[in-house]
Amino acid sequence: MSRTENREELVRKLLVGLRGEEDLRKLCRALGYKDSKSPLPYRNWHSTKALELIDKKLVDTPMVLARAGVCDDIRHDFQIIYTCLLSNDLPLGHERIIVSQLLQQNYPHAVFVFSNADQTNWHFVNVKIEGGNKIRQVFRRISISQEDQKANRLRTAFERIMMLDLSDKSLITALDIQSRCDKAFDVESLNKQFFATFAKVFHNVAEEIGTQSLYKKQAKQRAQVLLNRMLFLYFIQKKGWLDNKQDYLYARFKACWKVDPKGHNYYVDVLAPLFAALSDPDADRSKVGVVPFLNGGLFEERQSNQIRIKNSTFKAIFDNLLEKYNFTVMEDTPLNLEVAVNPDMLGRIFESLILELEKDPDKDLRKLTGSYYTPRPIVHFMCQEALKEYLVTKLVDKNGGEAEMVRTKIDGLMAMPPAEELDDVQVETLTEYFTPSEAKLLQQAILDCRVCDPAVGSGAFPMGMLHEMVATISRLELRLNGPEMIKKHNYVYELKKQIIQNCLYGVDIQEQAVRLCELRLWLSLVVDYQIDRSKSFAQAIGKIDSLPNLSFRIVRGDSLLERLFGHVVRLDEMAKDARAKQLIESLQQDKNDHFVAGHLEEKRRLELKILAKQAELTEILIEHNRVSTPAYQANLFGEEGMSNRECKAKTELDRVAFQKEPLSDYDLETLRSKYFQNGVFPTFIWRANFAEVFLSKSGFDVIITNPPYLSTKHGFGVGN
């Protein structure tokens, strides 16, 4: 074994066994850094929040643990600075406060290492300074948890930390080491690496499914659904929700592999029962252990539709993808990034996948690059600007004042770090910016905002708006009621759920995009739900809220051409007579009930009631528009039989909705496909599907979507 291989093996062992300060020193030495033991004095610290953390014994005194780099001034060499946070977890707000103070104290070239009190969980932090006029500190983290150590799931952490190895570099400056460090913590390069691996796995799965005659034409779609679910389950597993085990999926796979490596029993004996348990509260759980019921329909699958996947294919999925990378349930924000596969990746890879295959359906799946998604900085910028302009208008309309002055304040509000990470100066700035009445006005304005993405894709823009709305409301909550409110149990989860239910809408012509957007919004709720640790695991899991039903918030349709039973129509005016208002109020109540419905039977009946009322509302809209604009409606409603078909649909929906026998998936799917989906031309009427928005506001406050950069660049002149 070469010296390099010996060193790599040593670093790997040290990461797996990292348990205290001395182990961290050994790791630094193995990477070629010189020992140091220099406590950093805090007497001259300016941040009262940082001093509070020390005084209240929430953090230990930071210490320079190791150094490297050729430098005349010892303060300006490259340093590894260690701080023990004296709590069970690793609060990101505490980390930001300490690091911000140390950067002010002139420690510009450093990796900041944090551990919890018992030194079982670790964060390695790199701070990247971004921005021109608006300087901001982006915190990028590599996490090492006790669970990852036990499961030996540290490949990402190992590969990235090895990029900091200086063993063969005798003369290297602090600036050069900082440059290496910036590359090691680059999240985008990890994302590209993950997508390249994913594309190969996707190709192999689709190829195997394609050998089954029943799914030959659906191979790519079925492969996508399976890998969607596997990734979703890995995030659920990371939460510890699968029988309280962090290696639930892989451990059960290894047991199946040991029994029958050439068989198909992993899908049949493990995944299928697990899918059923997650989707049905009454499903048999004897084979799956303690797992939550999440949503009636989340992983719903008819027995006759089960695909057959070899155990050997699953081995490749685990070995090359799922067990190769670190997963995190932390959602990235513009100021906090984790060097791991995060929930946002679920949308990104499939957004890339869909767009690349759309561009070239015959493209070799192994050559997919992941280059056709809207870059996340653009998503963040567009969402922030859209919400900013909306809030500026609301505040100016209510209180008057100069729009530019108000815009400067809103800009400052939205550029701040998360509420729990604000320092004293930023909290004081918030107080100066907004009176309590203004803060309340802005909070309510956000909760009243109705946002729609008419080409929702994988949900990047609804997710971006969700994050901006939650972050802004939380900062305003801090201004109004101090830190205690935002520390309440499941505060962020409840706020997200409220915003998803009332504020976010989306449309897409592709069924798979709609389903993926739903999955992404569900996952965003999951990551912020904290189970009750005072209860036993089984009791706590049993109390988890079922995930909301989003099928009337994120819908399939052509947002450019409204269609009714395949016919193009234009229903530009909203009927607001007493009958229409009463119907829409009833429809909205049914939608709210459907949003929280848990059992499949209840959900199906509500869905049929909603579809029947939407059909009735469409009938009212047709008549209203026919009377109000007869000149052009003659052509639009000249197709014979359309009104009859609409009447038949309503009658059949009413009949099935009120039948006494239990409703089956077949009943619902038959009605959907017969009257509403209609192949590539689903029925979608803006003022019927989103009637509650058009009745109360006459339309959406914000429309935001992915600009069609690629598809339109040849259709418009430069600068058009």
C-alpha positions in Angstrom: 0.0 0.0 0.0 1.4 3.4 -1.0 1.9 6.3 1.5 -1.1 8.1 -0.1 -3.3 5.0 0.4 -2.1 4.6 4.0 -2.9 8.2 4.7 -6.4 7.9 3.1 -7.1 4.8 5.2 -6.0 6.6 8.3 -8.2 9.6 7.6 -11.1 7.3 6.9 -10.7 5.5 10.2 -10.3 8.8 12.1 -13.6 10.1 10.6 -15.4 6.9 11.5 -14.1 7.1 15.1 -14.2 10.9 15.6 -15.2 11.2 19.2 -13.3 14.1 20.8 -10.7 16.9 20.6 -7.8 14.5 20.5 -9.3 12.6 17.6 -9.7 15.9 15.8 -6.1 16.7 16.4 -5.0 13.4 15.0 -7.2 14.0 11.9 -5.5 17.4 11.4 -2.0 15.9 11.7 -2.9 13.1 9.2 -3.9 15.9 6.7 -0.5 17.6 7.2 -1.4 20.4 9.6 0.7 21.5 12.5 -0.5 21.1 16.1 -1.6 24.3 18.0 -3.4 24.9 21.2 -4.3 28.6 21.2 -7.6 29.6 23.0 -9.0 32.6 21.4 -9.6 35.4 23.9 -13.2 36.7 23.9 -12.7 39.8 26.1 -12.6 42.1 23.1 -15.6 40.6 21.3 -18.2 43.2 20.2 -21.2 40.9 19.7 -23.3 40.8 22.9 -25.0 37.6 21.5 -21.6 35.9 21.1 -20.6 37.0 24.7 -24.0 35.7 25.9 -23.3 32.3 24.5 -20.0 32.2 26.5 -21.5 33.6 29.7 -24.5 31.2 29.6 -22.1 28.3 29.0 -23.8 27.5 25.7 -20.4 27.3 23.9 -16.9 26.6 25.0 -14.0 28.9 24.3 -13.0 28.7 20.6 -9.5 27.3 20.1 -7.0 27.2 17.2 -6.3 23.5 17.0 -4.0 23.3 14.0 -2.3 25.6 11.5 -0.7 25.5 8.1 0.6 27.9 5.3 3.6 30.0 4.8 2.9 33.4 6.3 4.9 36.2 8.1 2.1 37.0 10.5 0.9 34.0 12.5 -2.6 35.5 12.7 -2.9 35.2 8.9 -1.9 31.6 8.4 -4.6 29.0 7.7 -6.2 27.8 10.9 -8.5 25.1 12.0 -10.6 26.6 14.8 -12.6 24.3 17.0 -15.6 25.2 19.2 -17.6 22.9 21.3 -21.3 23.8 21.5 -22.5 22.8 25.0 -25.8 21.3 23.9 -27.1 18.0 22.5 -27.5 19.3 18.9 -25.6 21.8 16.7 -27.7 25.0 16.5 -26.8 26.7 13.2 -27.6 30.1 14.8 -24.9 29.6 17.4 -22.4 28.6 14.8 -23.1 31.7 12.7 -22.8 34.0 15.7 -19.4 32.6 16.7 -18.0 32.5 13.2 -19.1 36.0 12.4 -17.4 37.3 15.5 -14.2 35.4 14.7 -14.2 36.8 11.1 -14.5 40.3 12.6 -11.5 39.4 14.8 -9.4 38.9 11.6 -9.3 35.1 11.1 -10.0 35.2 7.4 -8.4 31.9 6.3 -9.9 29.0 8.3 -12.1 26.0 8.6 -14.4 26.2 11.6 -15.1 22.9 13.3 -18.0 22.5 15.8 -19.1 19.6 17.9 -22.1 19.0 20.2 -21.4 18.6 23.9 -20.7 14.9 23.9 -18.7 15.3 20.7 -20.7 12.7 18.7 -21.9 15.1 16.0 -19.6 17.4 14.0 -19.8 20.3 11.5 -16.9 21.4 9.4 -17.7 24.9 8.2 -16.3 27.0 5.3 -17.5 30.6 4.9 -17.6 31.9 1.4 -17.9 35.7 1.0 -20.2 36.6 -1.9 -21.7 39.8 -3.3 -20.6 43.1 -4.7 -22.3 46.0 -3.0 -24.2 43.6 -0.6 -21.5 41.4 1.0 -23.0 38.2 2.5 -21.5 35.2 4.3 -22.5 31.9 2.9 -22.0 29.1 5.4 -21.2 25.7 3.8 -21.0 22.6 6.0 -19.8 19.1 6.0 -21.7 17.1 8.6 -20.5 14.0 10.4 -23.1 12.3 12.7 -22.9 9.3 15.0 -25.5 7.6 12.8 -23.4 8.1 9.7 -20.4 6.8 11.5 -22.3 3.6 12.6 -23.6 3.0 9.1 -20.2 3.9 7.6 -21.9 6.4 5.3 -19.1 9.0 5.2 -17.9 8.7 1.6 -18.9 12.3 0.7 -17.3 13.7 3.9 -14.1 11.7 3.4 -13.7 12.7 -0.3 -14.2 16.4 0.5 -12.0 16.5 3.6 -9.2 14.7 1.7 -9.2 17.7 -0.6 -7.7 19.6 2.3 -4.7 17.2 2.5 -1.4 19.1 2.6 0.9 16.2 3.4 2.8 16.5 0.1 2.8 20.3 0.1 5.7 21.8 2.0 5.5 25.4 0.8 1.9 26.6 0.4 0.3 29.9 1.3 -2.7 30.4 3.5 -4.5 31.8 0.4 -3.7 28.6 -1.6 -5.1 26.5 1.2 -8.2 28.7 1.4 -8.7 28.2 -2.4 -8.5 24.4 -1.9 -11.0 24.7 1.0 -13.4 26.6 -1.1 -13.3 23.9 -3.8 -13.8 21.1 -1.2 -17.0 22.8 0.1 -18.4 23.5 -3.4 -21.9 22.1 -3.3 -22.5 22.5 -7.1 -19.7 20.1 -8.0 -21.2 17.5 -5.7 -24.6 18.0 -7.3 -23.1 17.4 -10.8 -21.3 14.3 -9.6 -24.5 13.0 -8.1 -26.5 13.6 -11.2 -24.0 11.9 -13.4 -24.2 8.8 -11.2 -27.9 9.0 -11.0 -28.3 9.1 -14.8 -26.4 5.8 -15.2 -28.5 4.1 -12.5 -31.7 5.5 -14.1 -30.6 4.0 -17.5 -30.1 0.6 -15.9 -33.4 0.6 -14.1 -35.4 1.8 -17.2 -33.6 -0.8 -19.3 -34.7 -3.6 -17.0 -38.3 -2.4 -16.7 -38.4 -2.1 -20.5 -37.9 -5.9 -20.7 -41.3 -6.4 -19.1 -43.9 -6.3 -21.9 -46.5 -4.6 -19.8 -44.2 -1.6 -19.2 -42.2 -1.4 -22.3 -43.6 2.0 -23.3 -43.6 3.3 -19.8 -40.1 2.2 -18.8 -38.6 5.6 -18.2 -41.7 6.9 -16.4 -41.8 3.8 -14.1 -38.0 4.1 -13.5 -38.5 7.7 -12.5 -41.4 6.8 -10.1 -39.3 4.1 -8.4 -36.2 6.3 -8.0 -38.4 9.2 -6.8 -39.7 7.0 -4.1 -36.3 5.6 -3.1 -34.8 9.1 -2.8 -37.9 10.2 -0.8 -37.5 7.2 1.5 -33.8 8.0 2.1 -34.8 11.4 3.4 -37.5 9.8 5.6 -35.0 7.3 6.8 -32.5 10.1 7.7 -35.2 11.5 10.0 -35.2 8.2 11.8 -38.9 7.6 10.9 -38.4 4.1 9.5 -38.5 1.8 12.5 -36.1 4.2 14.3 -33.2 2.9 12.1 -30.9 5.1 9.9 -30.0 2.1 7.8 -33.5 0.5 7.5 -33.6 0.2 3.7 -30.1 -1.1 3.1 -30.1 -3.5 6.1 -33.3 -5.1 4.8 -31.9 -5.2 1.3 -28.8 -7.0 2.6 -31.0 -9.6 4.3 -32.9 -10.2 1.0 -29.6 -10.4 -1.0 -28.2 -13.0 1.4 -31.3 -15.2 0.9 -31.7 -14.8 -2.9 -29.2 -12.6 -4.8 -30.8 -13.6 -8.1 -34.4 -13.1 -7.0 -36.9 -10.2 -6.9 -37.9 -10.4 -3.2 -36.6 -7.0 -2.1 -39.3 -5.2 -4.0 -42.0 -7.7 -3.2 -41.2 -8.4 0.5 -39.8 -5.0 1.6 -40.8 -2.1 -0.6 -44.3 -3.0 -1.6 -45.5 -3.5 2.1 -43.6 -0.3 3.1 -45.3 1.7 0.3 -48.7 0.3 1.5 -48.0 1.2 5.2 -47.0 4.8 4.3 -50.1 5.2 2.2 -52.8 3.4 4.3 -53.3 3.7 8.0 -55.0 0.3 8.1 -52.3 -1.5 6.1 -50.6 -4.6 7.6 -47.5 -3.3 9.4 -46.3 -6.7 10.7 -43.5 -6.9 8.1 -42.4 -3.3 8.1 -42.0 -2.4 11.8 -42.9 1.1 13.2 -43.4 3.5 10.3 -45.7 6.5 10.0 -48.8 6.8 7.8 -47.9 9.8 5.7 -50.6 10.2 3.0 -53.4 8.2 1.5 -52.0 7.9 -2.0 -48.4 8.9 -1.5 -47.1 5.5 -2.6 -50.4 4.0 -3.6 -49.9 1.0 -6.0 -52.4 -1.6 -7.2 -51.2 -5.2 -6.8 -51.7 -5.7 -10.6 -49.4 -2.8 -11.3 -46.4 -3.9 -9.4 -43.2 -4.0 -11.4 -40.5 -6.7 -11.0 -37.0 -5.5 -10.2 -34.1 -7.9 -9.7 -32.2 -7.8 -6.4 -29.1 -7.3 -8.4 -30.5 -4.1 -9.8 -31.2 -2.8 -6.3 -27.7 -3.7 -5.3 -26.4 -1.4 -8.0 -28.9 1.4 -6.9 -27.6 1.1 -3.3 -23.9 0.6 -4.0 -23.5 3.2 -6.7 -26.0 5.8 -5.6 -27.9 5.7 -2.3 -25.1 4.4 0.0 -22.4 6.3 -1.9 -23.5 9.8 -1.0 -24.4 11.5 2.3 -28.1 12.6 2.6 -29.3 15.5 4.7 -32.8 16.6 5.6 -31.5 20.2 6.0 -33.0 22.4 3.2 -30.5 24.7 1.7 -31.0 28.5 1.9 -29.0 31.1 0.1 -26.9 31.6 3.3 -26.7 28.0 4.5 -25.6 25.1 2.4 -24.7 21.5 3.3 -22.2 19.5 1.3 -24.6 16.5 0.9 -27.6 15.4 -1.1 -30.4 17.6 0.2 -34.2 17.5 -0.5 -33.8 20.1 -3.2 -31.9 17.5 -5.2 -35.1 15.5 -5.6 -36.5 18.3 -7.8 -33.2 19.2 -9.6 -32.3 15.8 -10.9 -35.8 15.1 -12.3 -36.2 18.6 -13.6 -32.9 18.0 -15.5 -34.0 14.5 -16.5 -37.4 15.6 -17.9 -36.0 18.6 -19.8 -33.1 16.7 -21.4 -35.4 13.8 -22.5 -37.9 16.3 -23.8 -35.2 18.0 -25.9 -34.0 14.6 -27.2 -36.4 11.6 -26.4 -33.9 9.2 -27.9 -30.9 10.5 -26.0 -28.7 7.9 -24.3 -29.7 8.0 -20.7 -26.1 7.4 -19.7 -25.1 10.7 -21.3 -27.5 13.0 -19.4 -25.7 16.0 -18.0 -28.2 17.7 -15.7 -27.7 21.0 -17.3 -31.3 22.0 -18.1 -32.7 23.3 -14.9 -33.2 26.9 -13.7 -30.0 27.6 -11.6 -31.0 27.9 -7.9 -29.5 31.4 -7.5 -31.9 32.6 -10.3 -34.8 30.9 -8.6 -33.9 32.6 -5.3 -33.5 36.0 -7.0 -36.7 35.8 -8.9 -38.8 34.7 -5.9 -37.2 37.3 -3.6 -37.8 40.1 -6.1 -41.4 39.0 -6.8 -42.3 38.9 -3.0 -40.4 42.1 -2.4 -42.4 44.1 -5.0 -45.6 42.7 -3.7 -44.8 43.8 -0.1 -43.6 47.2 -1.2 -46.9 47.8 -2.9 -48.9 46.6 0.1 -46.9 48.8 2.6 -47.0 51.9 0.3 -50.8 51.5 -0.4 -51.5 51.2 3.3 -49.1 53.7 4.9 -48.0 55.9 2.0 -44.4 57.1 1.9 -41.7 56.9 -0.7 -41.7 53.7 -2.6 -37.9 53.6 -2.8 -37.5 54.1 0.9 -39.9 51.3 1.6 -38.2 49.1 -1.0 -34.8 49.7 0.8 -36.3 48.5 4.1 -38.0 45.4 2.5 -34.8 44.7 0.7 -32.9 44.8 4.0 -35.5 42.6 5.7 -35.3 39.9 3.0 -31.5 39.9 2.7 -31.0 39.0 6.4 -30.0 35.6 7.6 -32.7 33.2 9.1 -34.5 34.7 12.1 -32.8 32.3 14.6 -29.3 33.5 13.3 -29.8 37.3 13.5 -27.2 39.1 15.6 -27.9 42.1 17.8 -27.3 44.7 15.1 -29.6 43.0 12.7 -32.4 42.7 15.3 -32.0 46.4 16.1 -32.2 47.2 12.4 -35.4 45.3 12.1 -36.9 47.3 15.0 -35.8 50.6 13.3 -37.2 49.5 9.9 -40.7 48.5 10.9 -43.2 49.5 13.6 -45.2 46.7 15.2 -48.2 47.6 13.1 -46.1 47.6 9.9 -44.6 44.2 10.8 -48.1 42.8 11.4 -49.3 44.3 8.1 -46.5 42.6 6.2 -47.0 39.3 7.9 -50.7 39.2 7.0 -49.9 40.4 3.4 -47.7 37.4 2.9 -50.4 35.0 4.3 -52.9 36.7 1.9 -50.6 36.4 -1.1 -51.7 34.0 -3.8 -48.9 32.7 -6.0 -49.1 30.5 -9.1 -46.5 28.9 -11.3 -48.2 28.1 -14.6 -45.4 25.7 -15.7 -44.5 24.2 -12.3 -42.0 21.5 -13.5 -40.5 19.9 -10.4 -41.6 22.7 -8.1 -38.5 25.0 -8.0 -40.5 28.2 -7.9 -43.3 27.1 -5.4 -40.4 25.8 -3.2 -38.5 29.1 -3.6 -41.6 31.2 -2.8 -42.3 28.9 0.2 -38.8 29.5 1.6 -38.9 33.2 1.1 -42.4 33.6 2.7 -41.5 31.4 5.7 -38.1 33.2 6.2 -39.7 36.7 5.9 -42.6 35.9 8.3 -40.2 34.4 10.8 -38.1 37.6 10.9 -41.2 39.7 11.3 -42.3 37.4 14.1 -39.0 38.0 15.8 -39.5 41.7 15.5 -43.0 41.4 17.0 -42.7 38.8 19.8 -39.0 38.0 20.3 -37.2 34.7 19.8 -39.6 32.5 22.0 -42.3 32.3 19.3 -40.1 31.0 16.6 -38.6 28.4 19.0 -42.1 26.9 19.6 -42.4 23.2 18.8 -43.0 22.7 15.0 -43.3 26.5 14.4 -41.8 26.3 10.9 -43.8 23.1 10.0 -47.1 24.7 10.9 -46.2 27.9 9.0 -45.2 26.0 5.9 -48.4 24.0 6.0 -50.5 27.1 6.3 -48.7 28.7 3.3 -49.0 25.6 1.2 -52.7 25.3 1.9 -53.6 28.9 1.3 -50.9 30.6 -0.9 -49.3 28.3 -3.4 -50.7 27.0 -6.7 -49.2 25.4 -9.8 -50.1 24.0 -13.2 -48.2 21.7 -15.6 -49.2 19.7 -18.6 -47.0 16.8 -17.5 -48.5 14.4 -15.0 -45.0 13.4 -13.7 -44.1 17.0 -13.1 -47.3 17.6 -11.0 -46.6 14.5 -8.9 -43.0 15.5 -8.4 -43.9 19.0 -7.2 -46.3 17.4 -4.7 -43.5 15.1 -3.5 -41.2 18.0 -3.1 -43.7 20.1 -1.1 -44.4 17.0 1.1 -40.7 16.5 1.7 -40.4 20.2 2.7 -43.0 19.6 5.4 -41.4 16.3 6.6 -38.0 17.9 7.1 -39.4 20.5 9.6 -41.7 18.2 11.5 -40.2 17.3 14.9 -41.7 14.3 16.7 -42.5 14.5 20.4 -39.4 13.1 22.1 -41.2 12.8 25.4 -43.2 9.9 24.1 -42.0 6.4 23.1 -40.9 6.1 19.5 -44.0 4.2 18.5 -46.3 6.7 20.1 -44.5 9.7 18.6 -44.6 8.1 15.1 -48.3 7.4 15.5 -48.9 11.1 16.2 -47.3 12.4 13.0 -49.7 14.5 11.0 -50.6 12.9 7.7 -49.3 14.9 4.8 -51.8 17.2 3.1 -53.5 16.3 -0.3 -52.3 18.8 -2.9 -54.1 17.6 -6.0 -56.3 20.7 -6.1 -53.4 23.1 -5.4 -51.0 21.6 -8.0 -53.0 20.5 -11.0 -52.4 19.0 -14.4 -53.5 21.3 -17.3 -52.4 23.5 -20.2 -52.1 26.9 -18.5 -52.0 28.7 -21.9 -55.0 27.1 -23.6 -58.0 26.4 -21.4 -59.7 23.1 -22.4 -63.0 21.5 -21.6 -63.2 17.8 -22.6 -60.4 18.4 -25.1 -62.0 21.5 -26.7 -60.2 24.9 -26.5 -62.3 27.5 -24.7 -61.9 31.0 -23.2 -63.7 31.8 -20.0 -62.3 35.3 -19.3 -64.9 36.5 -16.9 -65.7 35.2 -13.4 -69.4 34.8 -12.6 -70.1 36.5 -9.3 -73.8 36.1 -8.9 -75.3 34.6 -5.7 -75.5 31.0 -7.1 -71.8 31.1 -8.2 -70.6 32.6 -4.9 -72.5 30.0 -2.9 -71.1 27.2 -5.0 -67.5 28.5 -4.8 -67.8 28.8 -1.0 -69.0 25.2 -0.8 -66.2 24.2 -3.2 -63.6 25.9 -1.0 -64.8 24.1 2.1 -64.6 20.8 0.3 -61.1 21.6 -0.9 -60.0 22.5 2.7 -61.5 19.2 3.9 -59.8 17.3 1.1 -56.4 19.0 2.0 -56.4 17.4 5.4 -58.3 14.1 4.6 -56.3 11.1 5.7 -58.2 8.0 4.7 -58.4 7.0 1.1 -62.2 6.5 1.1 -62.8 10.0 2.5 -60.3 11.5 0.1 -62.0 9.8 -2.9 -65.5 11.0 -2.0 -64.3 14.5 -1.5 -62.4 14.5 -4.8 -65.6 13.4 -6.6 -67.7 16.1 -4.9 -65.1 18.7 -5.9 -65.0 17.6 -9.5 -68.8 17.6 -9.7 -68.9 21.1 -8.3 -66.2 22.3 -10.7 -68.3 20.8 -13.5 -71.3 22.7 -12.3 -69.3 25.9 -11.9 -67.9 25.5 -15.5 -71.6 25.3 -16.7 -72.3 28.6 -14.9 -69.1 30.2 -16.4 -70.0 29.0 -19.9 -73.5 30.6 -19.7 -72.1 33.8 -18.1 -69.5 34.2 -20.8 -71.9 33.3 -23.5 -74.3 36.1 -22.4 -71.6 38.7 -21.7 -69.5 38.3 -24.9 -71.7 36.7 -27.5 -69.7 38.1 -30.4 -66.8 35.7 -30.0 -68.3 32.9 -27.9 -70.2 31.5 -30.8 -67.0 30.0 -32.2 -65.8 28.8 -28.9 -68.9 26.9 -27.9 -70.0 25.9 -31.4 -68.8 22.3 -30.9 -72.0 20.2 -30.7 -72.2 17.9 -27.8 -69.8 19.6 -25.5 -72.5 20.9 -23.2 -74.1 17.5 -23.2 -70.8 15.9 -22.3 -70.4 18.4 -19.5 -73.9 17.5 -18.2 -73.1 13.8 -18.4 -69.9 14.3 -16.4 -71.6 16.2 -13.7 -74.5 13.6 -13.4 -72.1 10.6 -13.3 -69.8 12.4 -10.7 -72.9 13.1 -8.5 -74.0 9.5 -8.8 -70.7 8.0 -7.8 -70.0 10.5 -5.1 -73.2 9.6 -3.2 -73.2 5.8 -3.8 -73.1 3.8 -0.6 -70.5 1.2 -1.7 -66.8 2.0 -1.1 -65.1 3.8 -3.9 -62.3 2.1 -5.7 -59.3 3.6 -7.5 -60.8 2.2 -10.6 -64.0 4.3 -10.2 -62.0 7.5 -9.7 -59.4 6.8 -12.4 -62.1 5.9 -15.0 -64.0 9.2 -14.3 -60.8 11.2 -14.4 -59.6 9.8 -17.7 -63.1 9.8 -19.3 -64.1 13.4 -18.5 -61.1 15.3 -17.2 -57.7 14.0 -18.2 -58.5 13.1 -21.8 -55.0 12.0 -22.8 -52.7 14.9 -23.7 -55.5 17.5 -23.3 -56.7 17.5 -19.7 -59.7 19.7 -18.7 -58.4 22.9 -17.1 -60.3 26.1 -16.6 -58.5 28.8 -14.5 -61.7 30.2 -13.0 -63.1 26.7 -12.2 -60.0 25.0 -10.9 -58.9 28.0 -8.8 -62.4 29.6 -8.3 -61.7 30.7 -4.8 -58.8 32.9 -6.0 -60.7 34.5 -8.8 -63.7 35.2 -6.7 -61.9 36.9 -3.8 -59.1 38.6 -5.8 -60.0 38.4 -9.5 -56.6 36.6 -10.0 -53.2 35.8 -8.5 -51.0 38.3 -6.8 -47.8 36.8 -8.1 -47.3 34.7 -11.3 -43.8 33.3 -11.4 -42.3 30.6 -13.7 -39.2 29.4 -15.5 -38.4 31.7 -18.4 -38.2 29.6 -21.6 -34.6 30.6 -22.3 -33.7 27.8 -24.6 -37.0 27.3 -26.5 -37.5 31.0 -27.3 -34.0 32.4 -28.0 -34.4 31.8 -31.7 -38.0 33.2 -31.8 -37.2 36.6 -30.5 -34.6 39.1 -31.5 -31.7 40.0 -29.2 -33.0 42.5 -26.6 -36.6 41.9 -27.4 
